[in-house]
Amino acid sequence: MSQHRVETDVFAILDQQLRPGPLLVGFSGGLDSRVLLELLARYTRQRTGFSLQAVHVHHGLNLLADQWLSHCQQTCQTLAIPFTAQRVELKKQSRQSLEDLARQARYAVFRQYLPKGGTLLTAHHQDDQLETLLLALKRGSGPRGLAAMPMDADFADGHLVRPLLSFSRQQLLDWAISQRLSWIEDDSNHDERFDRNFLRQRVIPLLRERWPEIAVTAARSAALCAEQETLLDEIAKTDLFACQHVDGSLQIERLERLSPARRHQLLRFWLRQQTGTVPSHAQLQKIWPEVALARADAMPELVWQQGVIRRYQQRLYQVSPIPAAISSQALQIDIPVHLVNGVLTLQTDDVSEVRLRMPQSDEQLTIEYGLPGSHKAHPVGREHSRELKKLWQEYGVAPWLRSTMPVICYQGKIAAVIGLFVCQDYLCKTGHIGLKIDWNQNA
């Protein structure tokens, strides 16, 4: 490929992938990101409607990190590109990959600086794609992992585009030399304790020696896996619509109608929607026999890194970590109160069908959590009051959620449980001004 073709082909990719708006480029100062920065600087000078900003993440892992920051700042100043540097502190835990920790920190910074509707551009290339695919094989990943890195994807409140994925590192190097660019050489790239470096220095050269086109064919395999994963997601969306309860849980009776493979795919899809990730293969294999099909009188659960998977009333729930204790809070009329699980406002109103009566002068309004089950309440429409523990069961509130249900009290007496019921003695009479419950629950 001629040096002119690199610029022409990248511009064609950008024309296809980008829409006018703010562009954010991750700029480490290395060869790959230097090439991308140069190409974007030229592209935005020739196209209208774009703004370009570079972000450098200072991990502090190398003694030369401060010099690298200065180099990046000077490069952006020469190109007249706005530049931002963000220092991050990495705290490695046992059995945690430093590579993965640094990557997470970088993308957290990118999320912070990417404007709404903007596009993040990163300099991943064909060789990176091969490394990602090999690492996914090492981890035993399925089609989603083997799909490696997509050319474009949703990211934060905007998009992520990798316009160099179809180019080899050698092509980028040749182009950079022809353009007389300067860049940083990170000596840690030769440290074979890191998995990517081991692949880069030892494994991939052997593969290229045997199969020179290995990066191209691996990219083709990744693209096919991505296509298969898209199809699997479409099937899982259909199954989710059929099996999901209105509260977000999965109905076990309907899951039983699916084949094991289709059920596992739905569980992966559901958990990824709920948490952004999925349990390990071994953990996933336990959900159906050990949680869904546990004996009727059991309270089964599977603990994993994103919380606990539980069963209640023949439904599966993904339960995120819940605060151990939530304290009560005072309420004032027409003033929003930020609670741990949403925003509550008691608004004066004379139109809504269901309203709380106005408090008397000696009645303090509070929000309470974790009230004893022996407390009684009398929901509107019921003949008698019942203990709270019985009402939780009737309304299908799972045991682990009961302590987080916000209860409105008038001088310590239950007036309403938000989202469930208003009590008879605290219902506003027709024609009177009352209090409308405006509850904006966290997603």
C-alpha positions in Angstrom: 0.0 0.0 0.0 1.4 3.4 -1.0 1.9 6.0 1.7 -0.7 8.2 0.0 -3.2 5.4 0.2 -3.0 5.3 4.0 -4.3 8.8 4.3 -6.9 8.4 1.5 -8.2 5.1 2.9 -8.4 6.4 6.5 -10.3 9.5 5.3 -12.8 7.2 3.5 -13.3 5.3 6.7 -13.8 8.5 8.7 -16.3 9.8 6.1 -18.3 6.6 6.5 -18.1 6.4 10.3 -18.2 10.0 11.6 -20.9 12.6 11.7 -20.2 16.3 12.3 -19.6 17.1 16.0 -17.0 16.9 18.7 -14.1 14.4 18.3 -12.0 13.2 21.2 -8.8 11.3 20.4 -6.9 9.2 23.0 -3.3 10.3 22.6 -0.5 8.4 24.4 2.2 9.7 22.2 3.2 6.3 20.9 3.4 5.5 17.2 -0.2 4.4 16.7 -1.8 7.4 18.4 0.6 9.8 16.8 -0.4 8.6 13.4 -4.1 8.8 14.3 -3.7 12.3 15.7 -1.9 13.5 12.5 -4.6 12.0 10.3 -7.4 13.5 12.3 -5.7 16.9 12.3 -5.5 16.9 8.5 -9.0 15.5 8.2 -10.7 18.1 10.4 -8.9 20.9 8.5 -10.5 19.6 5.3 -14.0 18.8 6.6 -16.4 21.2 8.2 -18.5 20.7 11.4 -15.9 19.0 13.5 -13.9 20.0 16.6 -11.0 17.9 17.8 -9.5 17.5 21.3 -6.7 15.2 22.5 -6.7 13.5 25.9 -3.5 12.1 27.4 -3.8 9.7 30.4 -0.9 9.9 32.8 -0.7 6.5 34.5 2.5 7.3 36.4 3.8 3.7 35.8 7.0 4.8 34.0 9.8 7.1 35.2 9.5 9.0 31.9 5.8 9.6 32.2 6.2 13.3 32.9 8.4 13.7 29.8 5.8 11.8 27.7 3.2 14.2 28.9 5.3 17.2 27.9 6.0 15.6 24.5 2.3 15.1 23.9 1.4 18.6 24.9 4.1 20.1 22.6 2.9 17.9 19.7 -0.7 19.1 20.1 0.4 22.7 20.5 2.3 22.4 17.2 -0.8 21.0 15.5 -3.1 23.6 17.2 -5.2 20.9 18.8 -6.7 21.5 22.3 -4.9 19.2 24.7 -6.0 17.8 28.1 -3.9 15.6 30.5 -5.4 13.5 33.3 -3.4 11.8 36.0 -4.8 8.6 37.4 -3.7 6.5 40.3 -3.8 2.7 39.8 -4.4 0.5 42.9 -3.7 -3.1 41.9 -5.5 -5.8 43.9 -4.3 -9.4 44.2 -4.9 -11.4 41.0 -5.7 -8.2 39.1 -4.1 -7.5 35.8 -2.2 -4.2 35.7 -2.9 -4.0 31.9 -6.6 -4.3 32.5 -6.5 -1.9 35.4 -4.7 0.7 33.2 -7.2 0.2 30.4 -10.2 0.7 32.7 -8.6 3.9 34.0 -8.1 5.2 30.5 -11.6 4.6 29.4 -13.0 6.1 32.6 -11.1 9.3 31.7 -12.4 9.1 28.1 -16.0 8.8 29.4 -15.4 11.9 31.6 -14.2 14.1 28.7 -16.3 12.8 25.8 -19.1 15.4 25.1 -22.6 14.2 24.7 -23.1 13.0 21.1 -19.3 13.1 20.5 -17.0 10.4 19.1 -14.0 8.9 20.8 -11.3 7.7 18.4 -8.6 5.2 19.4 -5.6 4.0 17.4 -6.1 0.2 17.6 -4.8 -1.5 14.5 -4.8 -4.9 12.9 -2.0 -6.3 15.1 -3.9 -5.2 18.2 -6.9 -7.0 16.9 -4.9 -10.3 16.6 -3.6 -9.8 20.1 -7.1 -9.3 21.4 -8.3 -12.4 19.7 -5.5 -14.5 21.1 -6.1 -13.2 24.6 -9.8 -14.1 24.2 -8.8 -17.6 23.2 -6.6 -17.8 26.3 -9.5 -16.8 28.5 -11.9 -19.3 26.9 -14.2 -16.6 25.6 -17.3 -17.3 23.4 -18.3 -15.4 20.2 -18.6 -12.1 22.0 -15.0 -12.2 23.2 -13.7 -13.7 20.0 -15.4 -10.8 18.1 -12.5 -8.7 19.6 -12.8 -5.0 18.9 -15.5 -3.6 16.6 -14.8 -0.7 14.2 -17.5 1.3 15.9 -19.6 1.0 19.0 -21.7 3.0 21.4 -19.7 4.6 24.2 -20.7 6.7 27.1 -23.1 9.3 25.7 -21.6 9.1 22.2 -19.7 6.7 20.0 -16.3 4.9 19.8 -14.6 4.5 16.4 -11.4 2.7 15.6 -10.5 3.8 12.1 -7.1 2.0 11.9 -8.3 -1.5 12.5 -7.7 -2.6 8.9 -4.1 -1.4 8.9 -1.0 -3.3 10.2 1.5 -1.7 12.5 4.1 -1.9 9.8 1.9 0.2 7.4 1.5 2.8 10.2 5.2 2.8 10.8 6.0 3.2 7.2 3.6 6.1 6.9 4.9 7.8 10.0 8.5 7.6 8.7 7.4 9.0 5.3 5.7 11.9 7.1 8.7 12.5 9.4 6.6 12.2 12.5 8.1 11.8 15.9 6.7 9.6 18.7 7.4 8.0 22.0 9.0 4.6 22.4 7.7 3.0 25.6 10.3 0.6 26.9 7.7 -1.2 28.9 6.3 -2.6 25.6 9.2 -5.1 25.8 8.3 -6.3 29.3 7.1 -9.9 28.6 5.5 -10.2 32.0 2.5 -8.5 30.4 0.4 -10.8 28.3 0.1 -8.5 25.3 3.9 -8.0 25.2 4.5 -11.7 25.4 2.3 -12.3 22.4 3.8 -9.3 20.5 7.4 -10.4 21.2 7.3 -14.2 21.2 4.1 -15.7 19.8 2.9 -13.5 16.9 6.3 -13.3 15.1 6.3 -17.2 15.0 2.7 -17.1 13.7 3.7 -14.6 11.0 6.7 -16.6 10.0 4.5 -19.6 9.4 1.4 -17.7 8.2 2.2 -14.2 6.9 -1.5 -13.3 6.6 -2.5 -14.4 10.1 -3.5 -10.9 11.2 -5.8 -10.5 8.2 -7.4 -13.9 8.6 -7.8 -13.4 12.4 -9.6 -10.1 11.7 -11.9 -12.0 9.4 -12.7 -14.5 12.1 -13.3 -11.7 14.6 -15.7 -10.1 12.1 -17.6 -13.4 11.6 -17.9 -13.8 15.4 -19.2 -10.3 15.7 -21.8 -11.1 13.1 -22.8 -14.3 15.0 -23.0 -12.4 18.3 -25.3 -9.8 16.7 -27.6 -12.6 15.6 -27.5 -14.2 19.1 -28.4 -10.9 20.6 -31.4 -10.5 18.3 -32.7 -14.0 19.4 -32.0 -13.1 23.1 -34.0 -9.9 22.8 -37.0 -11.9 21.6 -36.6 -14.4 24.4 -36.1 -11.6 27.0 -39.4 -10.0 25.9 -41.2 -13.4 26.4 -39.6 -14.3 29.7 -39.0 -11.0 31.6 -41.4 -9.9 34.3 -42.4 -6.2 34.6 -40.0 -5.8 37.5 -37.0 -6.9 35.4 -36.7 -10.5 36.8 -36.9 -13.6 34.6 -39.8 -16.0 35.0 -38.5 -19.5 35.6 -41.6 -21.2 34.1 -40.9 -19.5 30.7 -37.2 -20.2 30.9 -37.9 -23.9 31.2 -39.4 -23.9 27.6 -36.0 -22.9 26.1 -33.2 -25.2 25.2 -30.2 -25.2 27.5 -28.1 -23.3 24.9 -30.8 -20.7 24.3 -31.4 -20.3 28.0 -27.7 -19.7 28.7 -27.6 -17.1 26.0 -30.6 -15.3 27.4 -29.0 -15.4 30.9 -25.8 -13.8 29.5 -27.8 -11.2 27.7 -30.0 -10.4 30.7 -27.1 -10.1 33.1 -25.1 -7.9 30.7 -28.1 -5.6 30.4 -28.4 -5.5 34.2 -24.7 -5.1 35.1 -22.6 -4.5 32.0 -20.8 -7.8 32.3 -21.5 -11.6 32.9 -20.4 -14.2 35.4 -17.7 -16.7 34.5 -18.6 -19.8 32.5 -18.5 -21.9 35.7 -20.7 -19.5 37.5 -23.2 -19.3 34.6 -23.5 -23.1 34.5 -24.7 -23.0 38.2 -27.5 -20.5 37.8 -30.1 -22.9 36.4 -29.5 -26.1 38.5 -28.5 -24.5 41.8 -30.7 -21.4 41.9 -33.6 -21.7 39.5 -34.2 -25.4 40.2 -33.3 -25.5 43.9 -35.9 -27.1 46.3 -39.1 -25.1 46.8 -38.4 -24.2 50.5 -34.8 -23.1 49.8 -33.5 -19.5 49.5 -30.8 -20.2 46.8 -28.3 -17.6 45.6 -25.2 -17.3 43.5 -22.7 -14.7 44.6 -20.6 -13.1 41.9 -18.6 -10.0 41.3 -21.6 -7.8 40.4 -23.9 -8.9 43.3 -26.1 -11.9 43.9 -28.4 -13.9 41.6 -31.5 -15.0 43.7 -34.8 -16.8 43.2 -38.1 -15.5 44.6 -41.7 -16.5 43.7 -40.4 -18.5 40.8 -38.5 -15.6 39.3 -34.7 -15.0 38.9 -33.4 -11.7 40.2 -30.0 -10.0 39.8 -29.4 -8.2 43.1 -26.8 -5.5 43.1 -25.1 -4.7 46.4 -27.5 -3.0 48.8 -26.4 -0.6 51.6 -26.4 -2.3 54.9 -28.5 0.4 56.6 -30.4 3.5 55.3 -31.3 6.1 57.8 -34.6 8.0 58.0 -35.0 11.5 56.5 -37.3 14.4 57.2 -39.6 15.6 54.4 -40.7 19.0 53.5 -43.6 19.8 51.1 -42.7 20.7 47.5 -39.0 20.2 48.2 -37.3 17.3 46.4 -35.4 14.9 48.7 -32.6 12.7 47.2 -32.9 9.2 48.6 -30.5 6.3 48.1 -32.7 4.9 45.4 -34.5 7.9 43.8 -35.8 11.4 44.2 -39.0 12.0 46.1 -41.2 15.2 46.1 -44.5 15.6 47.9 -46.2 18.2 45.8 -49.3 20.1 46.8 -52.1 19.1 44.4 -55.9 19.2 44.1 -56.4 17.2 40.9 -54.7 13.8 41.2 -56.9 10.8 42.1 -54.6 9.4 44.8 -53.2 12.0 47.2 -52.0 12.1 50.8 -53.9 14.4 53.1 -52.1 17.5 54.3 -50.2 16.9 57.6 -51.5 18.4 60.8 -49.4 20.9 62.7 -48.0 18.3 65.1 -47.3 15.7 62.4 -43.7 15.4 61.2 -43.2 13.9 57.8 -40.4 11.4 57.4 -39.1 8.7 55.1 -38.3 5.5 57.0 -36.5 2.3 55.9 -36.4 -1.2 57.4 -39.5 -0.9 59.6 -40.2 -4.0 61.6 -42.6 -6.5 59.9 -44.9 -6.2 62.9 -45.9 -2.6 62.0 -49.4 -2.4 60.6 -50.7 -0.6 57.6 -54.2 -0.2 56.0 -53.9 0.1 52.2 -56.7 1.9 50.4 -59.3 -0.5 49.2 -58.7 -3.1 52.0 -61.2 -3.7 54.8 -58.6 -4.2 57.5 -55.0 -3.3 58.3 -52.3 -6.0 58.0 -48.8 -6.5 59.3 -46.2 -5.1 57.0 -44.5 -8.5 56.6 -47.8 -9.9 55.2 -48.2 -6.9 52.9 -44.6 -7.4 51.5 -45.6 -11.0 50.6 -48.9 -9.9 49.0 -47.3 -7.2 46.9 -44.4 -9.6 45.9 -41.6 -7.5 47.4 -38.5 -9.8 47.6 -37.0 -10.2 51.1 -33.8 -8.5 50.2 -35.6 -5.4 48.8 -37.8 -4.8 51.8 -35.2 -2.8 53.8 -34.8 -0.5 50.8 -38.5 0.3 50.3 -39.1 4.0 51.2 -42.0 4.4 53.6 -43.7 7.8 54.2 -44.6 8.3 57.8 -46.8 10.9 59.6 -45.4 11.2 63.1 -44.0 7.6 62.9 -47.2 6.1 61.5 -47.2 4.5 58.0 -49.0 6.7 55.5 -47.7 5.2 52.2 -45.2 2.8 50.8 -43.8 4.5 47.7 -44.7 2.5 44.6 -47.1 0.2 46.4 -49.9 1.8 48.3 -51.4 4.7 50.2 -53.0 4.1 53.6 -56.7 4.6 54.1 -56.4 7.0 57.1 -54.0 9.3 55.2 -55.9 9.5 51.9 -56.9 13.0 50.9 -60.7 13.7 50.6 -62.2 14.7 47.3 -62.2 18.5 46.8 -59.4 19.1 49.3 -55.8 20.1 48.6 -53.5 17.1 49.2 -50.0 15.8 48.5 -49.1 14.0 45.2 -46.3 11.5 45.5 -43.7 12.3 42.8 -41.2 9.4 42.8 -38.4 9.4 40.3 -36.7 6.1 40.9 -33.1 5.5 39.9 -32.7 3.3 36.9 
